Amino acid sequence: MTDVSTIDFAAAAAVIKRIAEVAEALGQAAGVGAMETAGSFVSYLAEHPEDIEPLLRFGASELPEDWIHYGRLTWMGADGKLHHPAVVRLIVGAPETPIHRRTPLRAILPPQSGDLL
């Protein structure tokens, strides 16, 4: 369990706000719920914290293919059952680890003011 006494709550608030913004943008573009998308981001980032910066800076396009299958949290399926990402990966034949296809320039460019989706 995380020791909450070490959390910078102002920074946490900024991160949560940015996750919500990125989820709103992806949800609107894909025609899916932003709340569910934000939860999927949290699930994925809990397992892959190295992708927090690329997601917050550049948006969901920086996440790997099928990123939704590589999270930590279970979800309730339309069938009324709980589903775990590891089981879904087995069922769909996804690789054990995510495959990134990041834009090479984004990987080497220094941070810029106003980095957007």
C-alpha positions as CSV (number, residue, x, y, z in Angstrom):
1,M,0.0,0.0,0.0
2,T,1.2,3.5,-0.8
3,D,2.3,5.7,2.1
4,V,0.1,8.8,1.5
5,S,2.3,11.0,3.6
6,T,4.8,11.2,0.7
7,I,2.3,12.2,-2.0
8,D,2.4,15.7,-3.4
9,F,-1.3,16.3,-3.6
10,A,-1.0,19.4,-5.8
11,A,0.9,17.4,-8.4
12,A,-1.5,14.5,-8.1
13,A,-4.4,16.8,-8.8
14,A,-2.7,18.1,-11.9
15,V,-2.1,14.5,-13.1
16,I,-5.7,13.5,-12.5
17,K,-6.9,16.6,-14.3
18,R,-4.7,15.8,-17.3
19,I,-5.8,12.1,-17.4
20,A,-9.4,13.4,-17.5
21,E,-8.5,15.8,-20.4
22,V,-6.9,13.0,-22.4
23,A,-9.7,10.6,-21.6
24,E,-12.3,13.2,-22.8
25,A,-10.4,13.7,-26.0
26,L,-10.0,10.0,-26.7
27,G,-13.6,9.3,-25.7
28,Q,-15.0,12.0,-27.9
29,A,-12.9,10.9,-30.9
30,A,-13.7,7.2,-30.4
31,G,-17.3,7.6,-29.4
32,V,-16.8,5.9,-26.0
33,G,-17.2,7.0,-22.4
34,A,-14.5,9.3,-21.0
35,M,-15.1,7.9,-17.5
36,E,-14.4,4.4,-18.6
37,T,-11.4,5.5,-20.6
38,A,-9.9,7.4,-17.6
39,G,-10.3,4.2,-15.6
40,S,-8.6,2.2,-18.3
41,F,-5.7,4.7,-18.3
42,V,-5.3,4.4,-14.5
43,S,-5.4,0.6,-14.8
44,Y,-2.8,0.6,-17.6
45,L,-0.5,3.2,-15.9
46,A,-0.6,1.3,-12.6
47,E,1.2,-1.5,-14.4
48,H,3.3,0.7,-16.7
49,P,4.3,3.9,-14.9
50,E,7.0,4.5,-17.5
51,D,4.2,5.5,-19.8
52,I,2.7,8.2,-17.5
53,E,4.9,11.0,-19.1
54,P,4.2,10.1,-22.7
55,L,0.4,9.8,-22.1
56,L,0.2,13.1,-20.2
57,R,2.5,14.9,-22.6
58,F,1.3,13.6,-26.0
59,G,-1.9,11.7,-25.4
60,A,-3.2,8.2,-26.0
61,S,-1.3,7.8,-29.3
62,E,1.8,7.2,-27.3
63,L,0.4,4.1,-25.6
64,P,1.1,0.7,-27.2
65,E,-1.3,-1.1,-29.5
66,D,-4.1,-2.8,-27.5
67,W,-3.0,-1.0,-24.3
68,I,-6.3,-1.6,-22.8
69,H,-5.3,-5.3,-22.4
70,Y,-2.2,-4.5,-20.4
71,G,-3.8,-3.0,-17.3
72,R,-4.0,-4.1,-13.7
73,L,-7.6,-3.7,-12.8
74,T,-10.6,-6.0,-13.6
75,W,-13.7,-4.8,-15.2
76,M,-17.3,-5.8,-15.5
77,G,-18.1,-7.1,-19.0
78,A,-21.4,-6.9,-20.8
79,D,-21.8,-10.6,-19.9
80,G,-22.1,-9.5,-16.2
81,K,-18.8,-11.2,-15.3
82,L,-15.5,-9.8,-14.0
83,H,-12.6,-9.9,-16.5
84,H,-8.9,-9.7,-15.8
85,P,-6.6,-8.2,-18.4
86,A,-4.2,-11.2,-18.2
87,V,-7.0,-13.6,-19.0
88,V,-8.2,-11.4,-21.8
89,R,-4.6,-11.3,-23.3
90,L,-4.6,-15.1,-23.3
91,I,-8.0,-15.3,-25.0
92,V,-7.2,-12.7,-27.7
93,G,-3.6,-14.0,-28.2
94,A,-2.0,-10.7,-27.3
95,P,1.7,-10.7,-26.5
96,E,2.7,-10.9,-22.9
97,T,4.1,-7.4,-22.9
98,P,2.8,-4.4,-24.8
99,I,4.3,-3.4,-28.1
100,H,5.1,0.4,-28.5
101,R,5.1,2.1,-31.8
102,R,6.0,5.6,-30.7
103,T,6.8,8.4,-33.1
104,P,10.6,8.5,-33.1
105,L,10.8,12.3,-32.9
106,R,8.7,12.3,-29.8
107,A,11.1,9.9,-28.2
108,I,14.1,12.2,-28.7
109,L,12.6,15.7,-28.5
110,P,13.0,17.7,-25.3
111,P,9.8,18.7,-23.5
112,Q,8.1,21.7,-25.0
113,S,5.7,24.2,-23.5
114,G,2.2,23.3,-24.6
115,D,2.8,19.6,-25.5
116,L,-0.6,18.4,-26.6
117,L,-2.4,15.3,-27.9
